């Protein structure tokens, strides 16, 4: 009976909808209101933002955009709320306004995203003089208002407000919800409660496929087991390991793709290029005004590369180094010991330079790049599964947490890795930087925490090249 209800709703939607074929979710149907947002230059901009930024320079297939990801999240958000309504709609009071609101939040959650994935806000904006605190979720909210005002979109005021709140539901800026609010609806797109949301469902599968990697996480299985209990979405206890695979798949993508050593080298080079170009291109001055910000996309790289302006000379040279694969050289890395995680502070180039012993070459801070990588299961050192409630079967009315030791002793005891990577901007300095990095580890931990020394062929590569 529930299935018939859902099919009928979808049929009504499709009579007035536009069909889009997606390579992950199949047919996606855009309703008239959502289509008004999609058919704007501000939303179409997402076609020019690669979902994984510069990762395609290491994984050639990673050229998918935030446009298709946003359509995917829209589809999954609609599917989720339709399923819940089909099963529990009468008891939860889910109406058509709720459905429309959740779908809009899924569609527009990334409309204020910066170029080059998260590198723009986490690396570039924090390194420019007087580093700017800025997040794409806040800009998405402002961009939604800008689109509505600029294109005179007729939308219910309550729907608009709730959709914006759902976009920032995983941040600390979400506005206070009323006592009678359906809180579970705010966990569908951006879940600040436990991290299970359709945004992750889409990008984990989509990114894995684009990079040619397998994905053991099953979206359908998890969506089939959802049930709202006590105003939160709970899951069947037998799907505990499926949820763990969601978080572990995300962590695997961070380790093997998003923070790949060569990807980070390219990103750090481009950050340096953007910093050198900022005064001339005025990139950072456009990030507060949606009317200007929507004009910024991944084409910045090409703008710098082909420019003849003398003011962009240094930035252009870094872009050409990237294109010619003359990258910052990875020297070595170590994983921060477990007993040092709690009080860990990011390592800086100054830390490495100050660890250098006497030698023929005196390192400067601008010779060294340090990349502090954090990989977790979405909640730092805390286990996100501790914040999830389960139920036994669809006839039970009791929800309960599950401790991982009751499931398997193979699950991780720690939920966070901190990895410190060091690069040399000059290939001739790899040996010197590597030795300083090893000295830093000895001073800090009383041992070399890295797995092995930097290979001699890397330390001496440039010298050998010159000898021919």
Secondary structure by P-SEA (a helix, b strand, c coil): caaaaaaaaaaaaaacbbbbbbccccbbbbcaaaaaaaaccccccccccccccccccccccccccaaaaaaaaaaaaaaaaaaaaacccccccccaaaaaaaaaaaaccccccccccccccccccccccccccccaaaaaaaaaaaaaaaacccccaaaaaaaaaaaacccccccccccccccccccccccccccccaaaaaaaaaaaaaacccccccaaaaaaaccccccbbbbbccaaaaaaaaaaaaaaaaacccccaaaaaaaaaaaaaaaaaccccccccccccaaaaaacccaaaaaaaacccccaaaaaaaaaaaaaccccccccccccccccccccccccaaaaaaaccccccccccccbbbbbbbbccccccccccccbbbbccccccccccccccccccccccccbbbbbbbbbccccaaaaaaaaaaaaaaaacccccccccccccccaaaaaaaac
